[in-house]
């Protein structure tokens, strides 16, 4: 039997994302740069999308705009992903309106300049001034960045994921980062948190393996966002910093990603087309993770 015949026999020939129409998905951080791109893709595919965002006004505005543009049912909620009571309230609101939850995208996250070192390496003989290096990092800011990215993934999964395991069906997608594979200089808190997200994704995929709920992650490469712009471009000129130029030189496609570049992969992982994919962390990075530098 040919592979084409096998595919056709399983109704996989030329199938798009029609199975997503009418499903209910919550996306945390849904009004951010990459979050907006993913939310747009889901609404365009007919997914009833709940935009959960710390900035409630931004969430409601985006939900209203996408509903007007695509006709898909949407909902904007102000939610702090580190506040369990707020997450429980959000779950009740979503269930009250839609009756179920089919998917969760954990896109809330970010970095802070206060959890970032000013120098890439400590130079021998540089003296005792620790303000620019690891020893001078503000530990509270480090904790806040770690909590936002890791606990901000764990807590929504605990509260919304239980709805899916009880139903015996669902998809959870965590948003990781290229820093999780290759920790970048200057950003230890963000890199450590995203590496933890990868491990948690794999652990949870096994833990949920028999429940009908799949857990995967996307690891975006380098996209110009509000969180990393101060590291990659000059504040005054807008030109690439030396760090930004090195990233481009080590990205085989020779460019930063565009927010739209995450749209296809989010729909693919949400869809039943990827029903046997579980526990993976998928890079969307222009080949950065494949390049050894020479």
C-alpha angles and dihedrals in degrees: 000000000000122000089242090056091049092051092047091049088059094049091245097125112123091335116162127190098295090127090067095064110113097011119132119234131177116206118190115209084021095153095055123102097271091028091059091051092051093044090051092051092050094049090048088054091052098256113152096235130202111200106207111188139158087232099063095187091056090049094051093044092051093046091050093047094049092046089053092047101044105017092233119141109256138175131198120206134179104229134165104208090208093056111084094192090054090049092051090050090050091050091053091049093050094046090046092055105032103020096226147030119232102173145012127204113194101206100145112115146101147157136254131219088227090062091049127090118228094219128052095217138012108249116217112252093021091132130233100305103123098172093100100044143056095285091060097052116128103246095204091055089047089054092047093053092046093047094047093053102036107024087037086062098040099050099050088046091054094050104035096030092063090064089058098045089050089053092045094234138078151102130241120192121187122199109227127165143235085252088071091068099036113020109222123223117261098023108076098150095051093044093049092048094050091047086055090051089056093052092045091050092055094043093050093046088060094042092051094036097115097036098077092249117120122204123199138150139219119218109201117203120212117335122161104245136155089263099056103025092096089059100044105037134041111255094221104037103025089226121136116273119228086261091053091050092051090052091052090047089054096046108086093212089055097227145079119259122259119227089245089064091077095053100084095046095049091053091045093053093044093050128083085240085084095042094132094049111099134154098013130135106212118203118221096184115123089254096303094134091051096053121092095193097255 
